[in-house]
Amino acid sequence: MAGTRRPVVAGWFTDDTVPEDRFRLLGTRCATCASVFFPREDDACRNPLCAGGELVEVPLSPRGRVWSYTDGRYRPPAPYVSDPDAPWEPYTLVAVELAAEAMVVLGQAAPGVTTADLAVGTEVEVVPGVLNEDERHIWTTWNWRPVGGTQGAAPGLQGSTPGSQGSVPGEREERS
């Protein structure tokens, strides 16, 4: 019997049963200053220059560009779920710049995507993912997946070695 699909955090992304091209992360936008927040903010605008306004749920851009990335070669502590008796499988983390929202969102890469598939500037898209399964639930989340391979990567960064991946603010090229 298949488990019930449940989001890891309710309200952070659309139901993963929607078509993949309609899957979105969900943030909130302040009606007064237009600041966008992810994770969502439901209590008050976090912009210190804003007097505050109504916070409205908004879908975030479905695509962005890799701002930084790395791999997790160690078993993280709880609440991360993993079988301590199973061999550890590294995973890839991606920080994605969403230009329209003027923010960077962190997430795991889709299964099978490694650091060799990424470069700073690579265009990626958000897709539904599964974090864990147990007897009762399939815990859903989001993943980042390259769009069309590594095309769109910043010049000179493809083929970088594991210690040199990622981006240092101020050193990345400006994009229009």
Secondary structure by P-SEA (a helix, b strand, c coil): ccccccccccccccccccccccbbbbbccccccccccccccccccccccccccbbbbbbccccccccccccccccccccccccccccbbbbbbbbcccccccbbbbbbccccccccccccccbbbbbbbbccccccccccbbbbbbcccccccccccccccccccccccccccccc
